[in-house]
Amino acid sequence: MDLDYAMLGHLTQIFGPSGSEERVADFISALLSPYCDELKTDILGNLIVMRHGTGKKIMVATHMDEIGLMITHIDKQGFLRFTPLGGVRIPYLVGQRVQLSKGRIGTIGVEKLDKIGDYKLDKLYLDIGVASRKEAEQFVCIGETAVFVGNFIESGSRIISKALDDRIGCFVAMEALKRTKSTHELAFVFTVQEEIGTRGAQTAAYALEPDLAIAVDVTLTGDTPKAHPMSVELGSGVGIKVLDHSMITSPQIKRWMAAVATDLNIPFQWEVLEYGGTDSGAIHLSRGGVPSGVLSIPTRYVHSPAEMLDKRDVEAAVDLLVALLERPTEL
């Protein structure tokens, strides 16, 4: 399959932590406007891309935001204190580089510790290379956000980058919208604030009232040394979610997704994620309930600046999403 991975590379590097997704939305809007009938941004900031049709209303959800940090304090020497936005792994922060919204890059440091047990968030600081609060305030203000630095790299069939969670979902959805010939009413929703509680998906689903929803997001793998046992691995196909902390997929949805994949020889894996969730967790509880499923992209080192996935799984995800949109289940 001929996919534009250079576009994915650009997409991963756009600044877009939870609550500051505007640049990502602008990028996606510019690329998708020729392929849709209507494009709008709702009150919360979700980008909603519509293609009108005569059948079911199908919502495809994938989130634009990435994990990050929010600045809470600037001291006299210009060092910054911060709080996490999303599932930031505190033990691995020291030495990581982060980028502020205006482009300034800094490094996370730690105060002198008397014992390793003292290592906590309040011992960490961000050094942006200034000598005073006044100088720091030229680049940052309280409440501003920052993201991790992690370049996009292609290594054979593997891709390594920051923010693959969930710019890869955005990429899959964008490619599916371009390729699908579905006659149904399609609402591709690029959601906000997923990493801090699936907030955008909740409001979008309430407003759209879809007949069916499919989320596209990353999932963990069990294929690294001494990993927690999990029957998902890179290169073995798109994941069809069975369960995560936010939802149990209905048997009808699972059977439909698996049947379409099997019929078209699209490789897939059953995914059972023992913690975490996706936008479908919020969508399936909207109003009186929405039949919902999830296509998952196996990804190593999730919520790090060097997430890793396999192009073969991405291609399977695009193929299956297109097929599902063109052959929706009878519910």
N, C-alpha and C positions, 0 to 999 in steps of 0.2 A: 504493500500500500504506500502511496506517495503522500506522506504527511510533511507539513512545513515545520520541521523541528527548530529552524531558525526563529520562527515566530514564537514558538514555545520558549526559547531562550530569552527573547525580549520580554515576554510576559512574566517570566519568573523574576526578572530584575527590576520590575516596576515597584516603587514604594507603595505599600498598601496594607499596613497593619489594621487590626479591628478598629472600626470607627473612622478610618482615613482611606477608604477604598476608591476615592474619586478618580485617581489617575488610572487605575485598572479599568474602571468603568468606561472612561473616555477612550482608552485603547481598544477595548472590545467593541464599543459602539461604532467606532470608525470602520472596523473590519466587517461587522455584521450588517450594517445598514443596507447594503445592496441585496441581502438575502432574506429580508423580512418585510412584513407589511406595516408594522408598527413598532416603535421603540420608545420607551419612556423610563423615567426614574421615579420611584415612589417616595413617600415621605421619609422613610427610614434610610433610603439610599440604594435599595435594590435596583439593579438594571433588569428591566423586563422586555424581552424581545419576542414579539408575537408574529406568528404566521397563521393566517386565518384558514379555516377549513370547515367541513360540514359534519365531521364525526365527533368523537370524544374530545373533551378538553384535557390535554395531557401536559402536565407541568414537569419540566426537567430542571432540577435545582443543582447548583454547584457554587461553592462559595469563593468570593474574591479575596477575602482577608487572609492574612498570614499572622503567625504569632509575632509578638514584639514586646517592647517595653514602653512605659510612660514615665516621663520625668516628674519627680515629686519635690525635689529640693536642689538648690544650687548653693554651695558653701562659699566662703570668702576666697578660697583659693581656686574656685572655678570647677571643682569636682561635682559631679552630678549623682544624685541618688534617684532610684527608680523603683517601679513596681511592675510585675509581669502583666502582659496582655495575652491571655491564653495559657496553654500548657507548656510554659517555659521550664526547662530542667535546671533548677538552681545549682546543683552540684557541678555542672559542666560549664558554668558561665565564665570563670576566670580565664582571661586571655582571649576571649572571643571579641571579634570586631563587630561594631554596630554602626549603622548609618542613620543620621537624623534626616528629617524631611527636607531640609535645605541642602543636603549632600555632605555635611560634615561627618567625618568618620572618627570614632573613638574606640578605646579598648577598655574592657571591663577588668578592674583590679580588685584586690581584697586587702583589708586592713591586716595588720599583724595579729596573728592568733596565738593565744597562749596554749590552746589545745585544739585538736581537730574538731572536737565537738562544738566549738564556738562558731563553726562555719555556718552562717545563716545569711538570709537575704540582706539584713540590715548591716552586714559587714562588707557588702560589695558597693562599689562605686564605678562610675563611668568617667574616664579620663579622655577629654577631647582635645588635649594639647594646648590648653590655655593657662594663664597664670593668675587670673582673678575672676571674681563673679562678673564684673563689668565686661570683661572680654568675652566670657562665656555667653552672656546675654545677647551678644551680637549674632550668635548662632542658634540659640535655643531659649525657650521660655518654659515655665512651669505648665504641665499638662501636654507638652509636645510629645510625640511618639517617635520611636526608633525601631528599625528592623535589623536583623542579623545580615552580615555580609557573607555571601556564598555564591561564587561564580557558577555559571552554567557550563557544564563540561559534557561532551559526548565521548564515550569510551566503548567503542564497538556497539553492541546492542544496548548498552547501559547508558543512563543519563544520571548525572550528579548535579544537584543544585539546591539552593535554598528555595523555599516557598513552592516546592512541588505539591505540597499540601496547601491549597488545593488548586494551584494554577493548572495542574495537569487535568483536573476535572473540568475547568473552564475550557481548556484546549480541546478535550474530547467532545464537549458539548458544542463548541464552535464548529468543529469539523463535521459533526453529525448534522447540524443545522444546514450547513452548506450542501451536504450530500443527500439528505433525505428527500423522498418524493411523497411523503405522507400526505394524505388528504384530510387529516384530522386537525383540529384547532390546537396549535402548539404554543406553549408559553415557556420559553427558555428564561429562567430566572437566575441571574448571577447575583448571589445573595451577599449580604453584609453581616458582620458580627457573628459568624458561625463559631469562631474559636472561643468566644466568651458566652456561649449559650444559645446558638441557633436562632438568634433573634430575628434576623431578616427573613428567614424561611417561614417563621411563624406568622408574621404579618402578611407576607405575600400570599401564602396559602389561604389565609382567611379571606383576603380580598378576591383572589382569583376563583375560588371554589372549584378546583379541578376535579375531574372524574377519576383521574389516575395520576400518580406522581412517581418519578424516577430520580433519585439523587445519584450523583457521580462524585466519588471522593476516594481518598487513599485508604489503605488498610495496612496493618502490620504484617510481618512475615515470620515464619518459624525456621528459616533456612540458613541462619548464621550460627557459628560455633556456640554450643550450649545455650541456644535461644530457648525461651519458653515454648513448650510444644504447641505448635499451631500448623495446621495442614494447608498453609499458603506459602508459595515460593515464587521468586522472580522467574519470569519466562515461561510459566505454565498456564497462562491465560488470565482473562478477566475474572475477578471475584464476583460471585452472586451471594449477597449477604443472606445469612440465615438468622443471625442474632448479633446484637451488640447491646451496650448498656441503655440505649435509648429506644430500642424497638425489637420485636420479634416479627420477622417477615411472615405474612400469611401464606399458607400452603398453596393457594391458588396462584399467587404472584411468583413464588419460587418455581412451581411446575411450569408456568408459562415461560419464564425467562430461560429455564433449562431446556425446555422443548424447542424453543426457537434457536438457541445456540446449537443444540444437537442436530437439528434439521439442516442447519447451514454449515456444520462442521467448524464452528467457532470454538476454540479452546476456552474452557472455563474451569473455575475452582469453587467449591463451596467454602464460604467464609463464615467462621464463627469467631467473633471478636469479643473477648471477655470483659472489656471495658472500653470506654469511649463511645462516641455516637456520631451521627451525621444529621444533615438537614431533614432527612426523612423522619427522624425521631420527632421533630416538631410538626412536620406536615401531616403525618398520619393521624395526629390527634386534633387537627383543625376542624372546627365546627362539629359536624356529626361524624367525622372520621373520613379519611381519604385512603383508598387502597394504594400502598406505597412499596417500592422496592429500591434496592441500592445496587449499582454497579461499582465495584471497588477495584482500584489499581494497586496491586501489591507494591509496597514501598518499604525499603529498609531505612533505618535511622530517622524515623518520622520525628518532627519537631526539633531538628538539628539544622545547622547551616549546610549540611552535605547529605540531604536525602537522596536515595538512589532507587531507580526503577528500570524496567526493561521495555524497550520499544515494542516488542512482540505483544506484551500485555496491553499496551496503549492501543495498538492496532486492533486487537480483539475487542477492546472496549468500544471503539468507534464503530466497528462492524456490528456488534450486538445492539448498541443503542439505536443505530439506524434501522436495524431489522425490527426492533421492538416498537419503534414509532410507526412503522409501516404495517405492523401486524399486532395491534393491541388486543389484549385478552378480553373475553366476554365475562363481565362480572355481574 
